[in-house]
Amino acid sequence: MPELPEVETIRRGLDQLIVGKEISKVSFDWTKSFPNDEQQVSAFLLGAKIQQVRRRAKVLIIDLDNEYSLIIHLKMTGQLVYRSVAANFGAGHPNDSLIGQLPDKSTRVVLQFSDNSRLFFNDQRKFGWMRLMPKIEISNIDFFKTVGPEPLEPSFTWQVLRRQLEKRKKLKIKAALLDQTVLAGIGNIYADESLWGAKLHPETLVISLTARQIHKLYDEIVFVLKLSLDKGGSTDKNYVNHEGKKGSYLEFAKVFRRENEPCPRCGHDIQKIRVAGRGTHICPHCQKKPSD
């Protein structure tokens, strides 16, 4: 699933490429991918111009120049691909649809703009969706009511992280980081990388963490997410951003997908274990397992 840096990379690319464009046509082949009322589409989507592209956690919000917005959740295998004579941009789940001829068998929705450029929403497993709704109702979506703070916002401090973790005292720290009610948008890759940076074993119970450890974890979360954004996200196959560059964060990852390689900090072999139902990468020397 695309994680916060990947979704933010999509947001930044689309914000540069589609703002101001007028939507002239929409087509779709799967109603669950585009669960919208036909009359509302005609009245509020067709003929509307893109005002801005926002993000909340892993959800994209395309605001129109009226009282409506398109809410897009990529889920497990979603992609957004923009094609025009002047630019090609694609990001999301890393398969060949990002760079291949479109539409293809995974294309669920196509937005065509008045200049004949197009935005393709591809989704192999059909879990994602693109929903048209009034802006005033967005905050009432159940997910938005419960999702935690944004880790890249200036208002996110280590004290905020401590308060959020206190809500999940009995969880293992990796499970807490993956809980979207604790933090918005942290997924498997960035949980592993942040915990390695903070020298915390992912099975450490939240209740046992000291203020110093939480502060260090906060620093690592922010550092890892910003680094990934700088590198264009972690998608390392068939990804291109709005400048035609591939995401390269995994070239700089310290533990994720590095099992049996030497830890860059101590030289011990990195291991892959399972924590909170997820494949988890650790250095057993740097990240000491808590005693029972």
KEFI-779537 format. One record per residue: y, z, x of N, C-alpha, C, O in turn; residue in one letter. Coordinates in steps of 0.05 Angstrom, whole numbers, padded with zeros to 5 digits, always signed. Layout:
BEGIN
YZXYZXYZXYZXa...
% end
This chain:
BEGIN
-00024+00000+00017+00000+00000+00000+00025+00000+00017+00026+00015+00037m+00045-00017+00011+00070-00016+00026+00082+00012+00025+00083+00025+00004p+00092+00022+00048+00103+00049+00049+00134+00047+00049+00145+00025+00048e+00147+00069+00050+00176+00070+00047+00190+00051+00066+00207+00036+00056l+00185+00050+00092+00199+00031+00109+00195+00002+00101+00213-00014+00103p+00171-00005+00092+00165-00032+00084+00181-00039+00059+00193-00061+00057e+00182-00021+00040+00196-00026+00015+00226-00027+00020+00241-00043+00008v+00236-00010+00038+00264-00010+00046+00271-00036+00060+00293-00047+00057e+00252-00046+00076+00256-00072+00090+00258-00095+00069+00275-00112+00072t+00241-00094+00049+00243-00113+00027+00270-00111+00013+00284-00131+00008i+00279-00086+00008+00304-00082-00006+00327-00094+00010+00344-00109-00001r+00328-00089+00036+00349-00099+00053+00349-00129+00054+00371-00142+00053r+00326-00141+00056+00324-00170+00057+00333-00183+00031+00349-00202+00032g+00323-00173+00009+00331-00184-00017+00361-00180-00023+00374-00197-00035l+00371-00157-00014+00399-00151-00019+00417-00171-00005+00439-00177-00014d+00408-00182+00017+00423-00202+00031+00419-00230+00020+00436-00248+00023q+00396-00235+00007+00388-00262+00000+00392-00269-00030+00398-00292-00036l+00390-00250-00048+00391-00257-00076+00414-00246-00092+00418-00253-00115i+00430-00228-00080+00453-00217-00095+00473-00240-00101+00480-00256-00084v+00481-00241-00126+00500-00261-00136+00486-00285-00148+00499-00302-00160g+00459-00287-00144+00445-00310-00155+00440-00306-00185+00436-00284-00195k+00440-00329-00200+00436-00328-00228+00407-00336-00235+00397-00356-00225e+00394-00320-00251+00366-00325-00259+00366-00346-00281+00377-00341-00303i+00353-00368-00276+00353-00390-00296+00326-00393-00310+00325-00404-00332s+00305-00382-00298+00279-00385-00311+00260-00364-00301+00262-00355-00278k+00241-00355-00317+00220-00337-00309+00193-00347-00320+00192-00356-00343v+00173-00345-00304+00146-00351-00313+00127-00330-00302+00131-00318-00281s+00104-00326-00317+00085-00306-00309+00058-00313-00320+00055-00328-00340f+00036-00304-00306+00009-00310-00315-00007-00286-00323-00030-00288-00330d+00006-00262-00322-00009-00237-00328+00011-00218-00341+00029-00209-00329w+00006-00212-00367+00025-00197-00382+00029-00169-00371+00051-00157-00374t+00009-00157-00359+00012-00130-00348+00029-00130-00323+00041-00109-00316k+00032-00153-00310+00050-00155-00287+00079-00158-00296+00097-00152-00281s+00082-00168-00321+00109-00173-00332+00110-00164-00361+00111-00181-00379f+00108-00138-00365+00105-00127-00393+00132-00124-00407+00142-00102-00412p+00144-00147-00414+00171-00147-00425+00172-00162-00452+00157-00181-00457n+00191-00153-00468+00196-00165-00494+00209-00192-00490+00229-00194-00476d+00199-00212-00503+00209-00240-00500+00239-00242-00507+00254-00256-00494e+00247-00228-00529+00274-00230-00537+00293-00216-00517+00315-00226-00512q+00284-00194-00505+00300-00180-00485+00303-00198-00460+00324-00199-00448q+00281-00211-00453+00282-00229-00430+00302-00251-00434+00318-00257-00416v+00302-00263-00458+00321-00284-00464+00350-00274-00464+00368-00288-00455s+00354-00250-00475+00381-00240-00478+00392-00228-00453+00417-00230-00449a+00375-00215-00437+00386-00198-00415+00377-00207-00387+00389-00199-00367f+00356-00223-00385+00347-00232-00358+00356-00260-00352+00369-00266-00332l+00350-00279-00370+00358-00307-00366+00389-00309-00368+00401-00301-00387l+00400-00321-00347+00429-00324-00346+00443-00301-00333+00467-00303-00327g+00429-00280-00327+00441-00257-00313+00442-00262-00283+00427-00277-00272a+00462-00249-00270+00465-00251-00241+00455-00225-00228+00458-00203-00240k+00444-00227-00204+00436-00204-00189+00460-00189-00178+00477-00201-00165i+00462-00164-00185+00485-00147-00177+00479-00133-00150+00496-00133-00132q+00456-00120-00148+00448-00106-00124+00419-00101-00125+00406-00102-00146q+00407-00094-00101+00379-00086-00099+00378-00058-00088+00387-00053-00066v+00366-00040-00104+00363-00012-00096+00334-00004-00092+00316-00020-00098r+00330+00020-00082+00303+00031-00079+00303+00060-00085+00322+00075-00078r+00282+00070-00098+00276+00098-00102+00247+00102-00094+00229+00092-00108r+00242+00117-00073+00215+00120-00062+00204+00092-00056+00217+00077-00041a+00181+00085-00067+00169+00059-00062+00174+00039-00084+00161+00018-00086k+00194+00045-00102+00200+00028-00125+00226+00014-00120+00246+00026-00112v+00227-00012-00125+00251-00029-00122+00265-00031-00149+00252-00033-00170l+00291-00031-00149+00308-00034-00173+00328-00057-00168+00345-00055-00151i+00325-00078-00183+00343-00101-00181+00363-00099-00205+00355-00104-00228i+00387-00091-00199+00407-00088-00220+00420-00115-00227+00427-00131-00209d+00422-00120-00253+00434-00145-00263+00463-00139-00270+00472-00116-00272l+00478-00161-00275+00507-00157-00281+00511-00152-00311+00531-00160-00323d+00492-00137-00323+00494-00128-00350+00482-00100-00351+00481-00087-00330n+00474-00090-00373+00464-00063-00375+00435-00060-00369+00423-00039-00374e+00422-00081-00358+00394-00081-00352+00388-00083-00322+00404-00092-00306y+00363-00075-00315+00353-00077-00288+00324-00085-00289+00310-00081-00308s+00315-00097-00267+00286-00103-00263+00275-00081-00245+00285-00077-00222l+00255-00067-00254+00242-00046-00238+00216-00058-00228+00200-00069-00244i+00211-00056-00202+00188-00069-00190+00172-00049-00174+00182-00036-00156i+00146-00046-00181+00128-00029-00166+00106-00047-00154+00091-00060-00169h+00104-00048-00128+00085-00065-00115+00056-00055-00116+00037-00070-00113l+00053-00029-00120+00026-00016-00121+00010-00023-00096+00021-00023-00074k-00016-00030-00099-00033-00033-00075-00029-00059-00061-00029-00060-00036m-00026-00081-00075-00027-00108-00062-00003-00125-00069-00005-00150-00067t+00019-00113-00078+00041-00129-00086+00057-00141-00063+00058-00129-00041g+00069-00163-00068+00087-00177-00048+00111-00188-00063+00110-00194-00086q+00133-00190-00049+00156-00205-00058+00162-00226-00037+00166-00220-00013l+00164-00251-00045+00168-00273-00027+00191-00290-00038+00190-00300-00060v+00212-00293-00022+00235-00310-00030+00233-00336-00015+00229-00337+00010y+00237-00358-00029+00236-00385-00017+00260-00401-00026+00267-00402-00050r+00273-00413-00006+00295-00432-00012+00295-00452+00011+00280-00450+00030s+00313-00472+00009+00315-00492+00030+00325-00479+00056+00317-00487+00077v+00342-00459+00053+00354-00447+00077+00340-00422+00088+00343-00416+00111a+00323-00409+00071+00311-00384+00080+00284-00379+00068+00278-00387+00046a+00267-00366+00084+00241-00357+00075+00238-00327+00082+00243-00319+00105n+00230-00311+00063+00228-00283+00067+00203-00273+00052+00200-00280+00028f+00187-00257+00065+00164-00246+00051+00156-00219+00062+00156-00215+00086g+00150-00200+00044+00141-00174+00053+00124-00161+00032+00126-00168+00008a+00108-00142+00040+00090-00128+00022+00062-00128+00034+00058-00128+00058g+00042-00130+00016+00014-00129+00025+00009-00153+00044+00016-00176+00037h-00003-00148+00067-00005-00169+00088-00028-00188+00085-00048-00186+00099p-00025-00207+00066-00045-00229+00065-00030-00256+00067-00006-00257+00068n-00045-00277+00066-00034-00304+00071-00014-00314+00051+00001-00333+00057d-00012-00301+00028+00007-00310+00008+00036-00307+00018+00054-00320+00009s+00040-00289+00037+00067-00285+00048+00077-00310+00062+00101-00314+00063l+00059-00325+00073+00068-00348+00089+00057-00375+00079+00063-00396+00089i+00040-00374+00058+00027-00398+00048+00043-00412+00027+00066-00404+00020g+00031-00433+00016+00044-00449-00005+00044-00433-00031+00023-00422-00039q+00066-00432-00045+00069-00416-00070+00079-00434-00092+00094-00453-00087l+00071-00428-00117+00054-00406-00126+00025-00411-00118+00016-00434-00113p+00009-00389-00116-00019-00391-00110-00034-00373-00130-00023-00364-00150d-00060-00369-00126-00076-00354-00145-00068-00325-00149-00077-00312-00168k-00053-00314-00130-00044-00286-00133-00016-00284-00144-00006-00261-00148s-00003-00306-00149+00025-00305-00160+00024-00297-00189+00011-00309-00206t+00039-00275-00196+00039-00265-00223+00065-00271-00237+00065-00278-00261r+00088-00270-00223+00114-00275-00235+00130-00292-00216+00129-00289-00192v+00145-00311-00227+00164-00327-00212+00191-00326-00225+00194-00333-00248v+00211-00317-00210+00239-00318-00219+00252-00342-00205+00252-00344-00181l+00263-00360-00221+00277-00383-00210+00306-00379-00214+00315-00371-00235q+00322-00385-00193+00351-00382-00194+00364-00409-00199+00351-00430-00196f+00389-00409-00206+00403-00433-00214+00406-00453-00190+00411-00476-00195s+00404-00443-00166+00405-00461-00142+00378-00471-00134+00375-00483-00113d+00358-00466-00151+00330-00475-00147+00315-00458-00126+00292-00465-00120n+00326-00438-00115+00311-00419-00099+00294-00402-00118+00300-00400-00141s+00273-00390-00107+00254-00375-00124+00245-00349-00111+00244-00347-00086r+00239-00329-00128+00228-00304-00119+00201-00301-00132+00198-00301-00156l+00180-00299-00115+00152-00297-00124+00143-00268-00122+00146-00255-00102f+00131-00259-00144+00117-00233-00143+00087-00238-00143+00076-00247-00164f+00075-00233-00120+00046-00238-00117+00031-00211-00118+00042-00191-00109n+00008-00211-00129-00007-00186-00131-00037-00192-00136-00045-00199-00158d-00053-00190-00115-00081-00197-00117-00096-00180-00137-00112-00190-00153q-00091-00153-00137-00107-00135-00154-00095-00129-00181-00106-00115-00197r-00071-00140-00186-00058-00139-00212-00051-00110-00221-00050-00104-00245k-00045-00093-00202-00037-00065-00209-00006-00063-00210+00004-00045-00223f+00008-00080-00196+00037-00078-00195+00050-00089-00220+00037-00101-00237g+00076-00085-00223+00090-00094-00247+00120-00098-00241+00131-00087-00223w+00132-00115-00258+00160-00121-00258+00170-00117-00286+00165-00133-00304m+00186-00095-00290+00193-00087-00317+00224-00089-00321+00239-00078-00305r+00232-00102-00343+00260-00104-00350+00267-00080-00369+00254-00076-00389l+00288-00065-00362+00295-00043-00379+00324-00036-00376+00337-00043-00356m+00336-00022-00396+00364-00014-00394+00368+00005-00370+00352+00023-00365p+00390+00002-00356+00396+00019-00334+00397+00049-00341+00388+00066-00326k+00406+00054-00365+00409+00081-00374+00382+00095-00378+00381+00120-00378i+00361+00080-00380+00334+00091-00385+00318+00095-00359+00297+00107-00359e+00328+00085-00337+00313+00086-00312+00306+00114-00304+00283+00120-00296i+00325+00132-00306+00321+00160-00298+00300+00174-00315+00291+00196-00308s+00293+00163-00338+00274+00175-00356+00245+00167-00350+00227+00178-00363n+00241+00148-00331+00214+00141-00323+00201+00166-00311+00213+00180-00295i+00176+00172-00320+00163+00197-00311+00162+00200-00281+00167+00221-00270d+00157+00178-00266+00156+00179-00237+00183+00188-00225+00183+00205-00207f+00205+00177-00236+00231+00184-00225+00239+00213-00232+00255+00225-00217f+00227+00224-00253+00233+00252-00260+00220+00271-00240+00231+00293-00236k+00198+00264-00228+00183+00282-00211+00184+00277-00181+00177+00294-00166t+00192+00253-00173+00190+00245-00145+00209+00262-00128+00231+00270-00137v+00200+00268-00104+00215+00286-00086+00239+00273-00073+00246+00249-00079g+00253+00287-00056+00277+00276-00043+00271+00253-00024+00249+00251-00014p+00291+00237-00019+00289+00214-00001+00292+00224+00028+00313+00236+00035e+00273+00220+00046+00274+00230+00073+00295+00217+00091+00300+00227+00113p+00307+00195+00082+00327+00181+00099+00355+00185+00088+00374+00175+00099l+00358+00201+00067+00384+00207+00056+00398+00229+00073+00384+00247+00083e+00424+00228+00076+00438+00249+00092+00434+00277+00080+00436+00296+00095p+00429+00278+00054+00425+00304+00042+00398+00317+00048+00393+00340+00043s+00380+00301+00061+00353+00312+00068+00356+00326+00095+00361+00314+00115f+00351+00353+00094+00353+00369+00118+00326+00384+00122+00309+00383+00105t+00323+00397+00144+00298+00411+00149+00295+00434+00129+00273+00442+00122w+00318+00445+00120+00316+00466+00099+00306+00455+00073+00291+00469+00058q+00314+00431+00066+00304+00418+00042+00274+00414+00045+00259+00419+00026v+00265+00405+00068+00236+00401+00072+00221+00427+00069+00200+00428+00056l+00232+00449+00080+00219+00475+00077+00217+00483+00048+00196+00493+00039r+00238+00479+00032+00238+00486+00004+00217+00470-00011+00203+00480-00028r+00215+00444-00004+00196+00427-00018+00167+00435-00011+00150+00435-00028q+00163+00441+00014+00136+00449+00022+00127+00476+00010+00104+00480+00005l+00146+00493+00004+00140+00518-00008+00127+00515-00036+00114+00533-00046e+00132+00491-00048+00120+00486-00074+00090+00480-00072+00075+00480-00092k+00080+00474-00047+00052+00467-00043+00041+00484-00020+00028+00474-00002r+00045+00510-00021+00038+00528+00000+00008+00527+00008+00001+00530+00031k-00009+00523-00012-00037+00525-00008-00050+00499+00002-00074+00498+00008k-00034+00478+00003-00045+00452+00012-00045+00450+00042-00031+00464+00056l-00063+00432+00051-00061+00424+00079-00036+00407+00083-00028+00393+00064k-00024+00408+00107+00002+00395+00110+00001+00365+00106+00020+00354+00095i-00021+00352+00113-00022+00323+00108-00022+00317+00078-00008+00299+00069k-00038+00333+00063-00039+00329+00034-00011+00333+00022-00003+00319+00003a+00004+00353+00032+00031+00359+00022+00050+00335+00028+00066+00328+00011a+00047+00324+00052+00065+00301+00059+00059+00277+00042+00077+00261+00036l+00034+00273+00034+00027+00250+00017+00034+00254-00012+00033+00235-00028l+00041+00279-00020+00048+00285-00047+00076+00276-00053+00095+00286-00041d+00079+00256-00071+00105+00244-00075+00125+00262-00089+00149+00257-00090q+00115+00285-00100+00134+00304-00112+00146+00322-00090+00166+00335-00095t+00134+00322-00066+00145+00337-00044+00166+00320-00029+00188+00328-00025v+00157+00296-00021+00175+00276-00008+00171+00249-00020+00148+00242-00027l+00191+00233-00022+00189+00206-00033+00181+00186-00011+00195+00184+00009a+00159+00172-00016+00154+00149+00000+00138+00153+00026+00133+00133+00040g+00129+00178+00032+00114+00182+00057+00085+00174+00051+00073+00185+00032i+00074+00156+00066+00046+00148+00063+00029+00155+00087+00038+00171+00104g+00006+00144+00089-00014+00151+00108-00005+00147+00137-00008+00165+00154n+00006+00124+00143+00014+00117+00170+00035+00137+00180+00032+00149+00202i+00056+00142+00164+00078+00158+00174+00072+00188+00173+00084+00203+00188y+00053+00196+00156+00044+00224+00157+00029+00229+00184+00034+00249+00197a+00011+00211+00191-00004+00214+00216+00015+00214+00240+00013+00231+00258d+00034+00195+00241+00052+00193+00264+00070+00218+00266+00075+00228+00288e+00080+00227+00243+00098+00251+00243+00083+00276+00252+00094+00292+00267s+00059+00279+00242+00044+00303+00250+00036+00303+00279+00036+00323+00292l+00030+00279+00290+00025+00277+00319+00050+00285+00334+00049+00300+00353w+00073+00274+00326+00098+00280+00340+00104+00310+00340+00115+00321+00359g+00097+00323+00317+00103+00352+00315+00081+00369+00326+00083+00394+00325a+00059+00357+00336+00036+00372+00347+00023+00390+00326+00015+00412+00332k+00022+00380+00302+00009+00395+00280-00017+00381+00272-00017+00357+00267l-00038+00396+00270-00063+00386+00259-00059+00381+00229-00048+00398+00216h-00069+00359+00219-00065+00353+00190-00078+00372+00171-00071+00373+00147p-00097+00388+00181-00111+00408+00164-00097+00435+00164-00106+00454+00150e-00075+00437+00178-00059+00462+00179-00049+00468+00151-00037+00451+00137t-00053+00493+00142-00043+00500+00115-00013+00503+00116-00001+00514+00135l+00000+00494+00095+00029+00495+00093+00039+00524+00096+00059+00529+00109v+00025+00543+00084+00034+00570+00084+00035+00583+00112+00049+00602+00116i+00020+00571+00130+00019+00582+00158+00041+00571+00176+00044+00580+00198s+00056+00551+00167+00076+00539+00184+00100+00557+00188+00110+00570+00170l+00110+00557+00213+00135+00572+00219+00159+00555+00214+00157+00531+00211t+00182+00567+00213+00207+00552+00210+00211+00533+00232+00220+00510+00228a+00204+00540+00257+00207+00522+00279+00189+00498+00276+00197+00475+00282r+00164+00502+00267+00146+00479+00263+00156+00460+00241+00154+00436+00244q+00166+00472+00220+00177+00455+00198+00201+00439+00208+00204+00416+00201i+00218+00452+00224+00242+00438+00235+00233+00415+00253+00244+00393+00251h+00213+00420+00269+00202+00398+00287+00190+00376+00270+00194+00352+00276k+00175+00383+00249+00163+00363+00232+00185+00346+00219+00182+00322+00216l+00206+00359+00209+00228+00345+00198+00240+00324+00217+00244+00301+00210y+00244+00333+00242+00255+00314+00263+00237+00290+00266+00246+00268+00269d+00211+00295+00266+00192+00273+00271+00190+00254+00247+00188+00230+00251e+00191+00265+00223+00191+00248+00199+00215+00228+00200+00211+00204+00196i+00238+00239+00205+00262+00222+00205+00261+00202+00228+00268+00179+00224v+00252+00211+00252+00250+00194+00275+00231+00170+00269+00237+00147+00274f+00207+00177+00259+00187+00156+00255+00196+00136+00234+00192+00112+00237v+00207+00146+00212+00216+00127+00191+00239+00109+00201+00239+00085+00195l+00258+00120+00216+00279+00104+00226+00269+00084+00247+00279+00061+00247k+00250+00092+00263+00239+00073+00283+00225+00050+00268+00228+00027+00276l+00210+00057+00248+00196+00036+00233+00215+00017+00220+00210-00007+00220s+00237+00027+00209+00257+00010+00197+00269-00009+00219+00273-00032+00214l+00274+00002+00242+00285-00014+00264+00266-00036+00272+00275-00058+00280d+00240-00030+00269+00220-00050+00278+00211-00068+00255+00193-00084+00258k+00223-00064+00231+00216-00082+00209+00192-00073+00193+00180-00089+00180g+00184-00047+00195+00161-00038+00180+00136-00040+00196+00136-00049+00219g+00114-00032+00184+00088-00030+00198+00070-00054+00192+00048-00056+00203s+00077-00071+00173+00060-00094+00167+00058-00112+00192+00078-00122+00202t+00033-00115+00202+00029-00129+00227+00015-00155+00224+00005-00167+00243d+00013-00166+00199+00000-00191+00194+00015-00207+00173+00018-00198+00151k+00024-00230+00181+00037-00249+00162+00062-00238+00148+00068-00247+00126n+00075-00220+00161+00100-00209+00150+00124-00224+00162+00124-00228+00187y+00143-00231+00147+00168-00242+00158+00192-00229+00143+00191-00228+00118v+00212-00220+00157+00235-00209+00143+00256-00231+00138+00250-00254+00143n+00279-00223+00129+00299-00243+00121+00309-00259+00144+00323-00279+00141h+00303-00250+00169+00311-00265+00193+00288-00280+00205+00290-00292+00226e+00265-00280+00190+00241-00294+00200+00226-00280+00221+00209-00292+00234g+00231-00254+00224+00217-00238+00245+00195-00221+00232+00197-00212+00210k+00173-00217+00248+00151-00202+00238+00155-00172+00243+00168-00164+00262k+00144-00155+00225+00145-00126+00229+00129-00119+00254+00108-00130+00258g+00139-00100+00270+00126-00094+00295+00122-00064+00300+00116-00056+00322s+00125-00047+00279+00123-00019+00284+00096-00010+00296+00095+00007+00314y+00074-00022+00287+00048-00014+00296+00044-00018+00326+00027-00006+00338l+00061-00035+00338+00060-00038+00367+00069-00012+00381+00062-00007+00404e+00085+00004+00366+00096+00028+00377+00083+00054+00366+00090+00076+00374f+00064+00051+00348+00051+00074+00336+00035+00089+00358+00024+00076+00376a+00035+00115+00356+00023+00131+00377-00007+00137+00371-00023+00138+00389k-00013+00141+00345-00041+00148+00339-00053+00130+00317-00078+00126+00318v-00038+00120+00299-00049+00105+00277-00063+00080+00287-00051+00064+00301f-00088+00077+00279-00106+00055+00288-00110+00055+00318-00115+00034+00330r-00108+00078+00331-00112+00080+00360-00137+00096+00367-00139+00106+00390r-00155+00099+00348-00179+00115+00354-00193+00105+00379-00196+00081+00383e-00202+00124+00395-00216+00119+00421-00198+00109+00443-00207+00105+00465n-00172+00107+00437-00153+00101+00458-00141+00127+00469-00142+00147+00454e-00130+00127+00493-00119+00152+00504-00093+00159+00490-00076+00142+00484p-00090+00185+00484-00065+00195+00473-00043+00190+00492-00045+00197+00516c-00021+00178+00484+00002+00173+00502+00015+00198+00513+00032+00196+00531p+00009+00221+00502+00022+00246+00511+00004+00261+00531+00014+00271+00550r-00022+00262+00525-00040+00278+00542-00063+00263+00554-00076+00273+00573c-00069+00240+00545-00091+00224+00556-00118+00228+00543-00137+00212+00549g-00121+00248+00525-00147+00252+00512-00151+00230+00491-00131+00218+00481h-00176+00224+00484-00182+00203+00465-00172+00211+00437-00177+00233+00427d-00159+00192+00424-00151+00196+00396-00176+00193+00378-00194+00177+00383i-00177+00210+00358-00200+00210+00339-00190+00202+00311-00167+00206+00304q-00209+00191+00296-00204+00186+00267-00222+00205+00251-00246+00205+00254k-00209+00221+00234-00223+00239+00217-00215+00234+00188-00201+00214+00183i-00223+00251+00170-00216+00247+00142-00203+00273+00132-00215+00294+00133r-00179+00270+00121-00164+00293+00110-00150+00283+00084-00139+00262+00083v-00152+00300+00064-00140+00294+00038-00150+00267+00027-00135+00253+00014a-00175+00261+00034-00187+00236+00024-00178+00211+00038-00184+00189+00029g-00163+00214+00060-00152+00191+00074-00161+00191+00103-00164+00212+00116r-00166+00167+00114-00170+00164+00142-00146+00174+00157-00124+00168+00151g-00151+00191+00178-00130+00206+00191-00133+00205+00221-00155+00209+00231t-00112+00198+00235-00114+00195+00264-00100+00218+00278-00077+00225+00272h-00114+00230+00297-00103+00254+00311-00111+00253+00341-00129+00238+00349i-00096+00269+00356-00105+00276+00383-00116+00304+00382-00100+00323+00376c-00142+00309+00386-00153+00335+00383-00143+00355+00403-00146+00379+00400p-00131+00345+00425-00121+00363+00446-00092+00372+00439-00085+00395+00441h-00075+00353+00431-00047+00359+00424-00045+00373+00397-00027+00389+00393c-00062+00366+00379-00061+00376+00351-00085+00394+00347-00106+00386+00337q-00082+00419+00354-00104+00438+00353-00111+00444+00324-00094+00450+00307k-00137+00443+00319-00147+00450+00292-00143+00479+00286-00149+00496+00303k-00132+00486+00263-00128+00514+00257-00155+00529+00255-00175+00518+00246p-00154+00554+00263-00179+00571+00262-00183+00579+00233-00164+00584+00218s-00208+00581+00225-00215+00588+00198-00208+00618+00192-00213+00627+00170d
% end
